[in-house]
Amino acid sequence: MNLSTAAYIVVALISLSALAGEPGFTKGAAEVIDPGLFDCGSKGRVSAVGDIQSEDGVNWIVPAETQFKTAPKAADLYNECAGVTPKNLSAVDISKVPVLDAGGSEEFVAYIFGDNYFEFHVNGKLLAVDAVPFTPFNASIVRFKANRPVTIAMKLVDWEENLGLGSENGRGYTFQPGDGGLVMHIQDAAGKTVALTDQSWRAQTFYIGPVKDRSCLKLNGNVRDSIECDVSGSNDGMSYSGAHWQMPGDWTASDFDDTNWPFASTYSNETVGVDNKPAYTNFTEVFDTSGADAQFIWSSNLILDNLVLVRKTIK
């Protein structure tokens, strides 16, 4: 066996280990490889991207590898950076939103508020990504055609300023863990609700940070529980760790088996903190619809779990 073959086998075994449930641990800050995916001037935070190597020799893109630069952007429901700031849903002309083709004839419309970034797949096809990776907070509309059953698969990213350390400058600390959250209401062409974000979705975590004490993580098969980890802010966080898992390559496919993923956890509007965000509050008629109230979802830890994949099939 030559050295190149041996190296390939080692990397393959490392990747299989991560897929099987064992994380790759990084320590300290990542190297900046992109100073910012998007610029909204003084209104937003810098959406930088970094690269960091874990102790098992694998390189990771933080906070996540995305298709922001190449994929179509979701239409704006509310986006300060683009000057789109309607006061309510009645001020939005849905007919002007392009209908994207996911391979089918039935039309749907998804209203989405994500903290911070999402990528939206239907039946294995990437249709759109969030137009604003970090802040200011925005909301999106995705209209599409597909045939049922419709599998929605989304990559969700809670962005970070301290790359590789899952934290940002806030609340008086330079290393303050942020929080995530996704709320979505999907309707058919007649305006009838066909799907809401709730506890029936599947949600799996692929990046946890900052991890101050690795023993706080409770790993059992496909359960990656960080709920016992310290979420307090700090001014000295450069020694903290991140826990990373490889994503399965076919996770967006309709036939991907997600039954061993945990169910999504739900969170209140107050917990996510959207009361002062017009990208949400201007559209409570669709996000908090009477009798069809979409809930914020994430993994079991809204604060430390920074890269989460969610899935749901609409019959």
Summary of the structure (lengths in Angstrom):
residues: 315
radius of gyration: 19.3
end to end distance: 50.6
largest distance: 67.4
contacts: 1039
relative contact order: 0.19
helix: 14%
strand: 40%
